Amino acid sequence: MKYWFPFILGLLIFSLDDTLVFAQKTPVRTGIEVLVESDFEQLAGNTVGLIVNHTALHEGGHLINLVHAAPNVTLGAIFGPEHGLRGTVEDGEAVKDGVDQLTGAPVYSLYGANKRPTMEMLSGLDLLVFDIQDVGSRFYTFISTMGLSMQSAAEAGIPFIVLDRPNPLSGTYVSGFVLEPDQQSFVGQFSIPIAHGLTVGELAKMIKGEALLPGLDSLDLQVISMEGWARDMQWPDTGHSWVPTSPNIPNFETALVYPGTCFFEATSGSEGRGTLNPFLQVGAVGVDGDAIAAVLNEKSLPGVYFEVAEFTPEPLTSMDSAPKLNGQAIRGLGIRITDRQSYQPVETGIHILHAYYHAVSDPDEFLTRKEWLGKLSGTDRLAGMLISVTPEEIIASWQEDVADFSQRSENYYLYQ
């Protein structure tokens, strides 16, 4: 699938008045499936706002179409996150407002001048519904959009309903630094680990219950739970086809490595953008992937084998128009997953980053965006730790905080 992303993306840039049908019966029924099969009972009689993108799919079509066609629900507004309603806007690029051609409903961007719905946008709405497939990483901005929109719903005095979807990484893998308060940003709104091990519905409950954002005490939060999902399930176990959640997460394998190789965004090296294998290959000028692969393979990290990856970043439509190291041939590192269930993405990412940091000729020129590394990792300590602390010691440093988070998060589990 990763080699055909431009073709697949073309299929996904569908007009939302078309029906996208999935005939396969799956063991996991998502929140949207439960909602549709109830004939929209939880929304009946209300004018609703939908916070969605192209992933809000049911076997009968897109949630926008289904709500518009439902006789007992009125579609009042549509809100789109980063990458836009169709998931084709590049990383970091502002998304514009518009009007949905089929329904006539206003489409408001939540990734531009506004990161949350304004009271004017919510005027006339009885409730908000969130249905976006997340990837289970703290710095993936869809959960920030969810949390800030919860604040807007609380301020407006309207319910907030989450249609739950699987955490692709499972509900058992929890890892990485817990976000420190001074690192809060749109890529880190909550004091949670990098891989939080929660579904979006569970996370919404925890955001409110643990006051991870202010102003939510009065929020009427409702979660329409999945059926058939268990905590040990990764995405392939759900039986659902992967829909690229954003231009550079074209498949599950990419989503799996993303929580660790995303650290390369803070370096002068390449995280694989500008190729058809983003995040599954990384590299830096002047560093031979052979040596890095040998160092890492000697560690026998679980579920992964490292190999040389030769690639040249170049502009790719709807993926990255200006990738780092554009046009430069790189003999980098390829990440080959050998056992997805034992693979540890954050830990592996730390090992890779540490290996490159100590292989480059000038570490300061390699770690060019220390502030961004702090935002991604959740702490400004990581940049200093890379200098003299082993990867194993870095990983050990977050274990106590992760254990505390895991204990607290169990109170919000909807699934076993």
SULBEL-V133763 format. One record per residue. N is the residue number from 1. RES is the residue in one small letter. PHI is phi in degrees with one decimal (* if undefined). NEAR is the number of other ideal C-beta (glycine too) atoms within 8 Angstrom. Layout:
BEGIN
n->N res->RES phi->PHI near->NEAR
n->N res->RES phi->PHI near->NEAR
END
This chain:
BEGIN
n->1 res->m phi->* near->8
n->2 res->k phi->-64.6 near->11
n->3 res->y phi->-82.2 near->5
n->4 res->w phi->-120.9 near->7
n->5 res->f phi->-60.5 near->12
n->6 res->p phi->-56.7 near->11
n->7 res->f phi->-67.1 near->7
n->8 res->i phi->-64.0 near->11
n->9 res->l phi->-60.6 near->13
n->10 res->g phi->-60.3 near->7
n->11 res->l phi->-66.7 near->7
n->12 res->l phi->-83.9 near->12
n->13 res->i phi->-81.4 near->7
n->14 res->f phi->-96.1 near->9
n->15 res->s phi->-68.5 near->6
n->16 res->l phi->-70.7 near->10
n->17 res->d phi->-91.1 near->6
n->18 res->d phi->-89.1 near->7
n->19 res->t phi->-102.3 near->6
n->20 res->l phi->-106.5 near->8
n->21 res->v phi->-106.4 near->7
n->22 res->f phi->-114.5 near->8
n->23 res->a phi->-81.5 near->5
n->24 res->q phi->-66.3 near->6
n->25 res->k phi->-84.7 near->4
n->26 res->t phi->-119.5 near->9
n->27 res->p phi->-72.4 near->6
n->28 res->v phi->-109.0 near->13
n->29 res->r phi->-103.3 near->9
n->30 res->t phi->-76.4 near->13
n->31 res->g phi->-58.0 near->15
n->32 res->i phi->-65.2 near->12
n->33 res->e phi->-64.9 near->11
n->34 res->v phi->-63.6 near->14
n->35 res->l phi->-63.0 near->12
n->36 res->v phi->-62.7 near->11
n->37 res->e phi->-71.4 near->7
n->38 res->s phi->-91.3 near->8
n->39 res->d phi->57.9 near->8
n->40 res->f phi->59.7 near->12
n->41 res->e phi->-55.1 near->6
n->42 res->q phi->-72.3 near->9
n->43 res->l phi->-107.8 near->15
n->44 res->a phi->-56.2 near->9
n->45 res->g phi->80.7 near->5
n->46 res->n phi->-116.6 near->9
n->47 res->t phi->-95.1 near->8
n->48 res->v phi->-116.6 near->15
n->49 res->g phi->-109.2 near->14
n->50 res->l phi->-108.1 near->15
n->51 res->i phi->-98.8 near->15
n->52 res->v phi->-145.5 near->16
n->53 res->n phi->-140.4 near->13
n->54 res->h phi->-67.7 near->11
n->55 res->t phi->-85.7 near->12
n->56 res->a phi->-79.7 near->14
n->57 res->l phi->-112.2 near->12
n->58 res->h phi->-124.5 near->11
n->59 res->e phi->-58.0 near->7
n->60 res->g phi->-93.0 near->7
n->61 res->g phi->139.2 near->10
n->62 res->h phi->-90.3 near->12
n->63 res->l phi->-57.1 near->14
n->64 res->i phi->-58.1 near->16
n->65 res->n phi->-64.7 near->12
n->66 res->l phi->-66.5 near->12
n->67 res->v phi->-67.3 near->13
n->68 res->h phi->-60.7 near->10
n->69 res->a phi->-84.8 near->6
n->70 res->a phi->-71.0 near->10
n->71 res->p phi->-71.8 near->4
n->72 res->n phi->-105.4 near->8
n->73 res->v phi->-135.2 near->12
n->74 res->t phi->-114.0 near->6
n->75 res->l phi->-83.7 near->13
n->76 res->g phi->-101.6 near->10
n->77 res->a phi->-163.6 near->13
n->78 res->i phi->-126.5 near->15
n->79 res->f phi->-124.0 near->16
n->80 res->g phi->-114.5 near->14
n->81 res->p phi->-89.3 near->14
n->82 res->e phi->-54.2 near->12
n->83 res->h phi->77.1 near->13
n->84 res->g phi->82.8 near->13
n->85 res->l phi->-63.4 near->10
n->86 res->r phi->-104.2 near->9
n->87 res->g phi->71.1 near->14
n->88 res->t phi->-112.0 near->10
n->89 res->v phi->-77.3 near->10
n->90 res->e phi->-64.6 near->10
n->91 res->d phi->-53.7 near->10
n->92 res->g phi->80.9 near->4
n->93 res->e phi->-83.2 near->6
n->94 res->a phi->-61.5 near->7
n->95 res->v phi->-106.1 near->13
n->96 res->k phi->-93.2 near->6
n->97 res->d phi->-71.8 near->7
n->98 res->g phi->-172.8 near->6
n->99 res->v phi->-133.5 near->7
n->100 res->d phi->-73.4 near->12
n->101 res->q phi->-66.2 near->7
n->102 res->l phi->-73.9 near->10
n->103 res->t phi->-95.7 near->9
n->104 res->g phi->79.3 near->6
n->105 res->a phi->-74.8 near->12
n->106 res->p phi->-67.0 near->10
n->107 res->v phi->-112.5 near->13
n->108 res->y phi->-104.8 near->12
n->109 res->s phi->-81.7 near->14
n->110 res->l phi->-109.0 near->16
n->111 res->y phi->-142.9 near->14
n->112 res->g phi->-169.5 near->9
n->113 res->a phi->-63.9 near->4
n->114 res->n phi->-117.6 near->10
n->115 res->k phi->-102.7 near->8
n->116 res->r phi->-147.6 near->10
n->117 res->p phi->-62.4 near->14
n->118 res->t phi->-84.9 near->8
n->119 res->m phi->-63.8 near->9
n->120 res->e phi->-65.0 near->5
n->121 res->m phi->-63.5 near->12
n->122 res->l phi->-86.6 near->15
n->123 res->s phi->-58.9 near->6
n->124 res->g phi->88.1 near->5
n->125 res->l phi->-92.3 near->13
n->126 res->d phi->-95.0 near->8
n->127 res->l phi->-166.7 near->13
n->128 res->l phi->-114.6 near->18
n->129 res->v phi->-122.1 near->14
n->130 res->f phi->-109.0 near->14
n->131 res->d phi->-144.8 near->14
n->132 res->i phi->-138.5 near->15
n->133 res->q phi->-74.8 near->9
n->134 res->d phi->-96.0 near->12
n->135 res->v phi->-116.2 near->11
n->136 res->g phi->86.8 near->15
n->137 res->s phi->-111.2 near->11
n->138 res->r phi->-58.1 near->15
n->139 res->f phi->-87.5 near->10
n->140 res->y phi->-81.2 near->12
n->141 res->t phi->-74.3 near->11
n->142 res->f phi->-61.1 near->14
n->143 res->i phi->-74.3 near->13
n->144 res->s phi->-65.9 near->12
n->145 res->t phi->-58.8 near->16
n->146 res->m phi->-62.1 near->15
n->147 res->g phi->-62.6 near->14
n->148 res->l phi->-67.6 near->13
n->149 res->s phi->-69.1 near->16
n->150 res->m phi->-60.2 near->16
n->151 res->q phi->-61.7 near->13
n->152 res->s phi->-63.8 near->14
n->153 res->a phi->-62.8 near->16
n->154 res->a phi->-62.8 near->13
n->155 res->e phi->-64.1 near->8
n->156 res->a phi->-81.0 near->9
n->157 res->g phi->72.5 near->5
n->158 res->i phi->-120.9 near->11
n->159 res->p phi->-65.5 near->11
n->160 res->f phi->-124.6 near->16
n->161 res->i phi->-114.2 near->13
n->162 res->v phi->-104.0 near->16
n->163 res->l phi->-89.4 near->16
n->164 res->d phi->-74.2 near->14
n->165 res->r phi->-139.8 near->13
n->166 res->p phi->-65.0 near->12
n->167 res->n phi->-83.0 near->10
n->168 res->p phi->-60.2 near->12
n->169 res->l phi->-85.1 near->14
n->170 res->s phi->99.5 near->12
n->171 res->g phi->-101.8 near->14
n->172 res->t phi->-114.5 near->7
n->173 res->y phi->-88.9 near->11
n->174 res->v phi->-130.2 near->11
n->175 res->s phi->-163.7 near->13
n->176 res->g phi->104.2 near->13
n->177 res->f phi->-58.0 near->14
n->178 res->v phi->-79.0 near->12
n->179 res->l phi->-54.5 near->14
n->180 res->e phi->-87.5 near->10
n->181 res->p phi->-53.8 near->6
n->182 res->d phi->-75.6 near->5
n->183 res->q phi->-104.0 near->13
n->184 res->q phi->-62.8 near->7
n->185 res->s phi->-160.4 near->7
n->186 res->f phi->-71.0 near->7
n->187 res->v phi->-95.3 near->9
n->188 res->g phi->-169.4 near->14
n->189 res->q phi->-87.3 near->11
n->190 res->f phi->-127.6 near->12
n->191 res->s phi->-80.2 near->7
n->192 res->i phi->-135.1 near->11
n->193 res->p phi->-67.8 near->17
n->194 res->i phi->-58.4 near->14
n->195 res->a phi->-104.5 near->15
n->196 res->h phi->-95.4 near->12
n->197 res->g phi->69.2 near->15
n->198 res->l phi->-121.3 near->12
n->199 res->t phi->-76.2 near->14
n->200 res->v phi->-63.8 near->15
n->201 res->g phi->-66.8 near->14
n->202 res->e phi->-65.5 near->16
n->203 res->l phi->-63.6 near->15
n->204 res->a phi->-59.0 near->16
n->205 res->k phi->-63.2 near->12
n->206 res->m phi->-71.5 near->15
n->207 res->i phi->-56.3 near->13
n->208 res->k phi->-73.6 near->12
n->209 res->g phi->-64.9 near->8
n->210 res->e phi->-100.0 near->7
n->211 res->a phi->53.1 near->8
n->212 res->l phi->-71.1 near->10
n->213 res->l phi->-131.9 near->12
n->214 res->p phi->-77.4 near->5
n->215 res->g phi->82.5 near->7
n->216 res->l phi->-108.9 near->13
n->217 res->d phi->-56.6 near->7
n->218 res->s phi->-92.2 near->6
n->219 res->l phi->-67.1 near->11
n->220 res->d phi->-85.2 near->8
n->221 res->l phi->-98.9 near->12
n->222 res->q phi->-128.1 near->9
n->223 res->v phi->-120.8 near->13
n->224 res->i phi->-91.1 near->12
n->225 res->s phi->-74.2 near->10
n->226 res->m phi->-77.1 near->15
n->227 res->e phi->-124.1 near->8
n->228 res->g phi->93.5 near->8
n->229 res->w phi->-91.2 near->10
n->230 res->a phi->-124.5 near->8
n->231 res->r phi->-62.4 near->10
n->232 res->d phi->-85.1 near->7
n->233 res->m phi->-80.9 near->12
n->234 res->q phi->-93.1 near->11
n->235 res->w phi->-53.6 near->11
n->236 res->p phi->-59.6 near->6
n->237 res->d phi->-78.7 near->8
n->238 res->t phi->-79.8 near->11
n->239 res->g phi->82.0 near->8
n->240 res->h phi->-91.0 near->10
n->241 res->s phi->-72.9 near->5
n->242 res->w phi->-79.3 near->9
n->243 res->v phi->-104.6 near->9
n->244 res->p phi->-50.2 near->13
n->245 res->t phi->-75.6 near->12
n->246 res->s phi->-159.7 near->10
n->247 res->p phi->-55.7 near->15
n->248 res->n phi->-106.2 near->11
n->249 res->i phi->-122.3 near->13
n->250 res->p phi->-76.4 near->13
n->251 res->n phi->-155.2 near->10
n->252 res->f phi->-61.6 near->10
n->253 res->e phi->-58.6 near->10
n->254 res->t phi->-66.5 near->15
n->255 res->a phi->-59.4 near->15
n->256 res->l phi->-69.8 near->13
n->257 res->v phi->-85.5 near->16
n->258 res->y phi->-51.5 near->14
n->259 res->p phi->-61.1 near->14
n->260 res->g phi->-106.7 near->13
n->261 res->t phi->-78.6 near->15
n->262 res->c phi->-62.2 near->13
n->263 res->f phi->-56.4 near->14
n->264 res->f phi->-66.3 near->13
n->265 res->e phi->-61.1 near->9
n->266 res->a phi->-88.7 near->11
n->267 res->t phi->-115.7 near->13
n->268 res->s phi->-81.3 near->9
n->269 res->g phi->-79.2 near->15
n->270 res->s phi->-102.6 near->16
n->271 res->e phi->-94.2 near->12
n->272 res->g phi->89.9 near->15
n->273 res->r phi->-64.9 near->13
n->274 res->g phi->84.6 near->15
n->275 res->t phi->-135.6 near->13
n->276 res->l phi->-84.9 near->9
n->277 res->n phi->-127.3 near->12
n->278 res->p phi->-60.0 near->15
n->279 res->f phi->69.9 near->14
n->280 res->l phi->-89.9 near->12
n->281 res->q phi->-146.3 near->13
n->282 res->v phi->-136.4 near->15
n->283 res->g phi->-176.7 near->15
n->284 res->a phi->-143.9 near->15
n->285 res->v phi->-63.3 near->9
n->286 res->g phi->85.7 near->5
n->287 res->v phi->-118.4 near->13
n->288 res->d phi->-84.3 near->6
n->289 res->g phi->-61.8 near->15
n->290 res->d phi->-59.6 near->8
n->291 res->a phi->-67.4 near->9
n->292 res->i phi->-64.1 near->15
n->293 res->a phi->-60.0 near->13
n->294 res->a phi->-64.0 near->8
n->295 res->v phi->-61.2 near->9
n->296 res->l phi->-73.9 near->13
n->297 res->n phi->-65.8 near->9
n->298 res->e phi->-65.3 near->6
n->299 res->k phi->-77.9 near->7
n->300 res->s phi->52.7 near->5
n->301 res->l phi->-65.0 near->10
n->302 res->p phi->-66.3 near->8
n->303 res->g phi->74.5 near->11
n->304 res->v phi->-148.4 near->11
n->305 res->y phi->-129.1 near->6
n->306 res->f phi->-105.1 near->11
n->307 res->e phi->-142.7 near->9
n->308 res->v phi->-72.4 near->10
n->309 res->a phi->-128.2 near->12
n->310 res->e phi->-96.4 near->8
n->311 res->f phi->-151.3 near->13
n->312 res->t phi->-130.6 near->8
n->313 res->p phi->-59.1 near->16
n->314 res->e phi->-151.8 near->9
n->315 res->p phi->-59.4 near->9
n->316 res->l phi->-128.1 near->12
n->317 res->t phi->-56.3 near->6
n->318 res->s phi->67.6 near->8
n->319 res->m phi->-111.1 near->12
n->320 res->d phi->-161.5 near->14
n->321 res->s phi->-83.3 near->6
n->322 res->a phi->-145.8 near->5
n->323 res->p phi->-70.2 near->13
n->324 res->k phi->-60.6 near->10
n->325 res->l phi->57.8 near->12
n->326 res->n phi->-56.5 near->10
n->327 res->g phi->81.5 near->6
n->328 res->q phi->-96.9 near->8
n->329 res->a phi->-72.6 near->6
n->330 res->i phi->-122.7 near->13
n->331 res->r phi->-101.5 near->10
n->332 res->g phi->-107.9 near->16
n->333 res->l phi->-115.2 near->15
n->334 res->g phi->-102.5 near->13
n->335 res->i phi->-107.1 near->13
n->336 res->r phi->-111.7 near->8
n->337 res->i phi->-76.1 near->11
n->338 res->t phi->-104.1 near->7
n->339 res->d phi->-152.0 near->8
n->340 res->r phi->-61.9 near->10
n->341 res->q phi->-75.9 near->6
n->342 res->s phi->-97.0 near->7
n->343 res->y phi->-62.7 near->14
n->344 res->q phi->-118.1 near->11
n->345 res->p phi->-64.0 near->16
n->346 res->v phi->-68.9 near->12
n->347 res->e phi->-59.8 near->12
n->348 res->t phi->-62.6 near->14
n->349 res->g phi->-60.8 near->14
n->350 res->i phi->-63.6 near->13
n->351 res->h phi->-61.2 near->12
n->352 res->i phi->-65.2 near->17
n->353 res->l phi->-59.7 near->12
n->354 res->h phi->-62.6 near->12
n->355 res->a phi->-62.0 near->11
n->356 res->y phi->-68.1 near->15
n->357 res->y phi->-57.3 near->11
n->358 res->h phi->-91.8 near->7
n->359 res->a phi->-102.9 near->9
n->360 res->v phi->-73.7 near->12
n->361 res->s phi->-73.7 near->4
n->362 res->d phi->-134.6 near->6
n->363 res->p phi->-58.4 near->10
n->364 res->d phi->-67.7 near->5
n->365 res->e phi->-74.0 near->9
n->366 res->f phi->-77.5 near->13
n->367 res->l phi->-90.0 near->14
n->368 res->t phi->-82.1 near->8
n->369 res->r phi->-127.4 near->9
n->370 res->k phi->-60.1 near->10
n->371 res->e phi->-62.9 near->6
n->372 res->w phi->-69.2 near->9
n->373 res->l phi->-61.4 near->13
n->374 res->g phi->-64.2 near->13
n->375 res->k phi->-65.5 near->12
n->376 res->l phi->-69.4 near->14
n->377 res->s phi->-74.8 near->12
n->378 res->g phi->96.1 near->15
n->379 res->t phi->-152.8 near->10
n->380 res->d phi->-85.5 near->10
n->381 res->r phi->-75.1 near->8
n->382 res->l phi->-60.9 near->12
n->383 res->a phi->-57.0 near->10
n->384 res->g phi->-72.7 near->7
n->385 res->m phi->-65.9 near->11
n->386 res->l phi->-60.8 near->12
n->387 res->i phi->-68.0 near->6
n->388 res->s phi->-133.1 near->3
n->389 res->v phi->-109.5 near->8
n->390 res->t phi->-72.7 near->6
n->391 res->p phi->-57.3 near->9
n->392 res->e phi->-62.9 near->6
n->393 res->e phi->-71.0 near->9
n->394 res->i phi->-61.6 near->14
n->395 res->i phi->-63.4 near->10
n->396 res->a phi->-64.0 near->7
n->397 res->s phi->-68.3 near->10
n->398 res->w phi->-102.1 near->13
n->399 res->q phi->-62.9 near->8
n->400 res->e phi->-65.2 near->6
n->401 res->d phi->-66.6 near->10
n->402 res->v phi->-65.5 near->13
n->403 res->a phi->-63.1 near->8
n->404 res->d phi->-65.5 near->8
n->405 res->f phi->-61.0 near->13
n->406 res->s phi->-60.1 near->10
n->407 res->q phi->-65.4 near->7
n->408 res->r phi->-70.9 near->9
n->409 res->s phi->-69.4 near->14
n->410 res->e phi->-58.3 near->7
n->411 res->n phi->-65.9 near->7
n->412 res->y phi->-114.4 near->11
n->413 res->y phi->-64.3 near->10
n->414 res->l phi->-106.5 near->11
n->415 res->y phi->-140.6 near->11
n->416 res->q phi->-107.3 near->4
END
